[in-house]
Amino acid sequence: MANVKLIGLWYSPFSKRVEWALKIKGVEYEYIEDDLQNKSSLLLQSNPIHKAVPVLIHNGKPLCESSVILEYIDETFEGPSILPKDPYDRALARFWAKFFEDKGLAIRKSIFFKGDEQEKAKEEVYEMLKVLDNELKDKKFFVGDKFGFVDIVANAAALWLGVLEEVSGVVLVTKEKYPNFCGWRDEYCTQNKEYLPPRDELLAHYQVYIQRVAASK
């Protein structure tokens, strides 16, 4: 019986972050796919506050929130470092990870909402993209000279954002406005294919999701 379990969803960027970290560290784990429409008793017991994935269970003890889990994995298991060793770079990595986390709601609103609230969210996303485009103008990674914590947290911006744009018809990113971000995104998805779900499967999943949301209104 594995002493590391991960409760997740195959289409969730947050679950994929944790899987990625476990694979980088070479940790053997049991993956348990959940269902948000019919949440398992294990998920509800393990994360009674948010009732959401991912949940990492290590030696019977559950941990929630993907960025918290990433730090725990890095500190607990042997293998390549995920967070930088240098204290300044470490702080910088946490800053950029929080930046991505804080913009998640604006991205969702810009895709799924309508009217004034959507337009306001779009402006916030454009500002975020401008910051990222500037940050990536002369660098391959967000912090330091190797792939790490921030790059894993950035998976939603690299893959999921484009998928959501395509299924919704809401265009937020163009190469003309954000060339550095687009270059980074293309390289990211090519180099890290093994850690990301297939784009066509994500498209199919979110097309069904968008139809379901539209039908419920």
C-alpha positions in Angstrom: 0.0 0.0 0.0 1.5 3.3 -1.1 2.3 5.8 1.7 1.8 8.7 -0.8 -1.6 9.2 -2.4 -2.8 12.0 -4.6 -6.5 12.8 -5.0 -6.9 14.8 -8.2 -8.6 15.5 -11.5 -6.9 14.8 -14.8 -8.0 18.2 -16.2 -7.0 20.3 -13.2 -3.9 22.4 -13.5 -3.6 22.3 -9.7 -3.6 18.5 -9.6 -1.1 18.4 -12.5 1.3 20.7 -10.5 1.4 18.2 -7.7 1.9 15.2 -10.0 4.7 17.1 -11.7 6.5 17.7 -8.5 6.2 14.1 -7.4 7.6 12.9 -10.7 10.5 15.4 -10.5 11.4 13.9 -7.1 10.9 10.4 -8.3 8.3 9.7 -5.6 6.1 6.6 -6.1 2.4 7.4 -5.4 -1.1 6.2 -5.8 -3.2 8.5 -8.0 -6.9 8.6 -7.2 -9.2 10.4 -9.7 -12.1 12.1 -8.1 -15.4 13.4 -9.5 -16.5 17.0 -8.6 -20.1 16.1 -9.4 -20.0 13.2 -6.9 -17.2 13.9 -4.5 -15.7 10.8 -2.7 -15.9 10.3 1.0 -12.0 10.3 1.0 -11.9 13.8 -0.5 -14.5 15.1 1.8 -12.7 13.7 4.9 -9.3 14.8 3.7 -10.3 18.3 2.7 -13.4 19.2 4.7 -12.9 23.0 4.5 -12.6 23.5 0.7 -13.8 20.0 -0.5 -11.5 20.5 -3.5 -8.5 18.8 -5.2 -5.6 18.3 -5.1 -5.1 16.5 -1.8 -1.8 14.8 -1.0 -2.0 12.1 1.7 1.4 11.2 3.1 1.6 8.5 5.8 -2.2 8.9 6.3 -1.9 12.7 6.8 -3.7 14.9 4.3 -2.4 18.2 2.8 -4.4 20.7 0.7 -3.7 23.6 -1.7 -1.3 22.9 -4.6 1.4 25.5 -3.8 1.5 24.4 -0.1 1.8 20.8 -1.3 4.6 21.6 -3.7 6.7 23.1 -0.9 6.0 20.1 1.3 7.1 17.7 -1.4 10.3 19.7 -2.0 11.2 19.7 1.7 10.2 16.1 2.4 11.5 14.0 -0.4 15.0 13.5 -1.8 15.7 14.5 -5.4 16.1 17.7 -7.5 15.2 20.9 -5.8 11.9 22.6 -6.8 12.3 25.8 -4.9 15.7 27.7 -5.2 18.3 27.2 -2.5 19.2 30.9 -2.4 16.9 32.7 0.1 16.4 35.7 -2.2 15.5 33.5 -5.1 13.3 31.5 -2.9 11.4 34.6 -1.8 11.2 35.7 -5.4 9.7 32.3 -6.4 7.0 32.6 -3.8 6.2 36.2 -5.0 5.7 35.1 -8.6 3.8 32.0 -7.6 1.4 34.2 -5.6 1.1 36.5 -8.6 -0.2 33.7 -10.7 -2.5 32.4 -8.0 -4.0 35.9 -7.4 -4.9 36.3 -11.1 -6.8 33.0 -11.4 -10.2 34.5 -10.6 -9.8 37.3 -13.1 -9.0 34.8 -15.8 -12.1 32.7 -15.0 -14.3 35.8 -14.9 -12.9 37.1 -18.3 -13.8 33.7 -19.9 -17.1 32.7 -18.2 -18.7 36.0 -17.1 -20.6 38.6 -19.3 -21.1 42.3 -19.3 -19.2 44.8 -17.1 -17.8 42.2 -14.7 -16.2 40.4 -17.7 -14.8 43.6 -19.1 -13.3 44.6 -15.8 -11.7 41.1 -15.5 -10.3 41.3 -19.0 -8.5 44.6 -18.1 -6.9 42.8 -15.1 -5.8 39.9 -17.3 -4.3 42.3 -19.9 -2.3 44.0 -17.1 -1.1 40.6 -15.9 0.0 39.6 -19.4 1.8 42.9 -19.8 3.7 42.3 -16.6 4.6 38.7 -17.7 5.6 39.7 -21.2 8.0 42.3 -19.7 9.4 39.8 -17.2 10.0 37.2 -19.9 11.7 39.5 -22.4 15.2 38.3 -21.7 14.8 35.1 -19.6 13.7 31.5 -20.1 12.6 30.8 -16.5 11.0 33.1 -13.9 13.6 32.6 -11.2 17.2 31.5 -11.6 18.6 29.5 -14.5 16.5 26.3 -14.2 13.0 25.1 -14.2 11.3 25.2 -10.8 8.5 26.2 -8.5 7.2 29.2 -10.4 7.3 27.4 -13.7 5.2 24.5 -12.3 2.7 27.0 -10.8 2.5 28.7 -14.2 1.1 25.7 -16.0 -2.4 27.1 -16.2 -1.1 30.2 -18.0 0.9 28.1 -20.3 -1.7 25.6 -21.4 -5.2 26.0 -19.8 -5.5 29.7 -20.7 -5.2 29.0 -24.4 -7.7 26.1 -24.2 -10.3 28.2 -22.4 -9.8 31.0 -25.0 -10.5 28.5 -27.8 -13.6 26.9 -26.4 -15.1 30.3 -25.3 -14.1 32.4 -28.3 -12.7 35.0 -25.9 -9.3 36.1 -27.1 -7.0 37.5 -24.5 -3.5 36.7 -25.8 -2.1 37.7 -29.2 1.5 37.5 -30.4 1.4 41.1 -31.5 0.6 42.4 -28.0 2.5 39.8 -25.9 5.3 38.3 -28.1 7.6 37.3 -25.2 4.7 35.6 -23.3 3.7 33.7 -26.4 7.2 32.6 -27.1 7.6 31.3 -23.6 4.2 29.5 -23.7 5.0 27.7 -27.0 8.4 26.6 -25.6 6.9 25.6 -22.3 4.2 23.3 -23.8 6.8 21.7 -26.2 9.5 21.1 -23.5 7.1 19.9 -20.8 4.6 17.8 -22.8 5.1 14.7 -20.6 3.8 16.7 -17.5 0.8 18.2 -19.2 -2.5 16.6 -20.3 -3.1 16.3 -24.1 -4.5 19.6 -25.4 -7.1 18.0 -27.6 -8.5 16.1 -24.6 -8.6 19.3 -22.5 -10.4 21.1 -25.4 -13.1 18.3 -25.6 -13.6 18.4 -21.8 -14.0 22.2 -21.6 -16.3 22.3 -24.7 -18.7 20.1 -22.8 -18.2 22.2 -19.7 -19.0 25.4 -21.6 -22.1 23.9 -23.2 -23.3 22.7 -19.7 -22.8 26.2 -18.2 -24.6 27.8 -21.2 -27.5 25.3 -20.8 -27.9 26.0 -17.1 -28.4 29.8 -17.6 
